[in-house]
Amino acid sequence: MRKNICGVVRKELDELMLDEACSSSAAAHLRECAGCREFHQQQTKLRQIVGSLGTVSAPADFDFRLRARLASDSSSVAYLQFARRGFALATVLLVFATGAFLVRNVMDRPASPPEEVVSSSPQPAIPESSKQVEVSGAKEFQGNPGPQPVASKPEKRPQTIRNEQALLAASRTPRRLIAKDSSSTGAEVMRVKEAENAFEAFPLDAALDSFKVSLDDGRGNARTISVPTISFGSQRMLQTSNQLAPKRAW
Amino acid sequence: MTLRKLIRVTTIAGTLLYCAAAVAQTPAPSPKRPAPPVKVGRAGADKLPAAPQVVTIIHRLNALKMFRLLLRSEQYVQSVDALDSVFNLMDDVHTNVIAGLAMDDGTIAAWLPEAEVELGPPDMAPLLPVAPRAPKPPRASRFGVVDVPDITVIGPEGKRLAAKYVGLDVVTGLSILRLVNKNAVQAVALTDEPLHTGATVLLFSPEPVANIPGAQAMLRGNLYARMGAIEGRIRDVMPAPSGGVARFKMSAPKLSRANIGGVAVNEAGETIGIVDGLVEGNEASILPAALIRRAAQRVLEQQASVPRPWLGVKGEAITALNLDQIQNHGWELQRAEALAGKHRGILLTSVAPDSPAAKASLKAGDVILKVDDKEIQTADDFTWWLEQAGPSSLVEFTVARPDQPAEDSLNVRLSGLLYPAVLSFNLRTRFPKTRTSSLMEQGIETIALKPPVATQLGTTAGLLVVYVEPSTAASEAGLQPGDVIQSIDGKPVSAFKPPAQPTSFTFEIFRNKEKLVVVVPAKKN
């Protein structure tokens, strides 16, 4: 019980300012307790020593340096947080890339060897002349490797025509590379939708109303022609002579 | 790590793995393909350019050109009886939209269906050898520049590209244009690689846009077009008599006349040809790359339209005739059987008067066996070798005749014809020694106006001038398309009879409802 009273009194004494009097209960306790009295005397001496020291003024840039120091402390903390997040993101990306690589390998793995493809998917016979022409084309390529090598084209073929490509490749023995590539490599060709989407739509400032004219052939025969405002391709608006000579006339 | 954090990380990892699987199923860009770094896709999509060499050509015809086209139509047109009340001679009345092929030297080849309207008047004397014409300089008038075809080129990105019309190659039907900035289109080389039956072909041709997602407001009240593509297969490759490919066919499920002029591209994006016609069913005939290049070369060398060679005959291949048909042209049975047994030659069924053939003493019933030592088996062979010789060239024919046992050898100087032979024949027979033919000889094309129509143009009756050939006396005297000729040499046009040897023509014309007099020195024949 006494210890508790000593603690309370010492806390009060510790918070006292210099030359400030303590409470009556604390003073009564000091008269009775020697330990607390000694504590009070030490505290008073310490305060007197500190109070006797002169005033020290802060440098002019103290405030700035203090703020800079505080900011640097906080940025180092932020950097540590960023490094931790970056490391986590890199880990996630690594997982993503690994997953993509594995899935791609699984997707691109040929279902069967090329020989089996040929036997399992009957294709129209290739004319002998066509085969000969292709072989000659292959020879040309071997002698003249250009910037767009012929051997690279089959790589761009879509999966839907891979079987046909495998058949063609199998028929071209000098071009083993083509056969290998076309049967196992990913496809990249223009598809109809992609091709269409590659072009921008543009406005056509065509006439709004069709042009109507009544004509006479000089023999009393009249007719009215309505010319469409717009046509696509060779949708000729009039029955005119063709640009090309009629057949069997030279 | 708390349980919540663990769940969160697991969810994110699972989502990413799912996305990775989706990405892995899409084809990766081939590292071997040198993809040009241009954006041709929509709205920021960076992708491989799909045939950047394909452009769109917009060919506009005003009312005057429409009348020119009517004059060239197979049906006789003598006068205009009535017109819409709202009418302006220079208003666009028709727009044709067709694909064009941009080549790497800035040349564009396109199969314009109405290209003949941009040519001069049909040659009334096509018998003379055709000399290269000098380029026609554009000429200004109150209507603007009247001799420049109204053609707009639209690039793959929808931008307008400046180009000028050079000329028509009549052999192929291709019009040749030149881009002002030859690098405006990223051209892809034409390929002469062997064509294989069954190979995939993409055919690009413009089509109207039904709807553009997210752009309905833009479409309201406007007509839009875009290059469309259909996929087909090569069906038949027809070899040329001199080697190479003459034509090939492609089949596709939705072919129509709108696809004529379309640019055919192989899977690698290289141009393999231009569609120049439809065959029966869903098949199109395609002009191969080598012939496109040659056509462009011909026109660029001349800097003008290049006519087709003209001989002045009609005929049929012996292989397509039976013995009776051969005998009907003066051949005895025994010789007709021998002729048919050889399976070669073209039997001439008619020869045009004053034509190169007539001048070389070719007659109906003659059979042309060889052209410059090249044997002729089919009509296509004959056409091919004449086209290879070209207009104005001298060719040697080996001829069998019904009244002559030995084969004969003839040298023939071919002529050139910008218009189909039938049209020139029609014009000569349609307007022999008339006012029309007399004016056409002066480079003036006209169409008669009935009073109600003439009233709309500020006069009572007359001839509407629809074309004046540049560099002629009429052009230099100031006669312009759109003028209405009210009288010639003081006589109403309806009463005018061309003199045998005119020295000049005095035209009383109406221009902008104002009366003018133009004197044109007559062209000496």
Interface residues (C-beta under 8 A of the other chain):
Chain A: V92 V95 F96 A97 G99 A100 F101 V103 R104 M107 P124 I126 P127 S130 V133 E134 S136 G137 P147 Q148 P149 V150 S152 K153 E155 K156 R157 P158 I161 E164 L168 G186 A187 E188 V189 M190 V192 E194 A195 E196 N197 A198 F199 E200 A201 F202 P203 L204 A206 A207 D209 F211 K212 V213 S214 L215 D216 D217 G218 R219 A222 R223 T224 I225 V227 P228 T229 I230 S231 F232 G233 S234 Q235 R236 M237 L238 Q239 T240 S241 N242 Q243 L244 A245 P246 K247 R248 A249 W250
Chain B: I12 A13 L16 L17 C19 A20 A21 V23 A24 Q25 P27 A28 P29 S30 K32 R33 P34 V40 G41 R42 A45 K47 L48 P49 A50 A51 P52 V54 T56 I58 R60 A63 M66 L69 L70 R72 S73 E74 Q75 Y76 V77 Q78 S79 V80 D81 A82 L83 D84 V86 D91 D92 V93 H94 T95 N96 V97 I98 A99 W111 P113 E114 A115 E116 I154 P156 E157 G158 L168 V170 G173 E193 P194 H196 T197 G198 T200 L202 F204 S205 P206 E207 P208 V209 I212 A215 N222 L223 Y224 A225 R226 M227 G228 A229 I230 E231 S256 R257 A258 N259 I260 G261 G262 V265 E267 A268 G269 R308 P309 W310 L311 G312 V313 K314 G315 E316 A379 F382 T383 L386 L417 Y419 P420 A421 V422 L423 K450
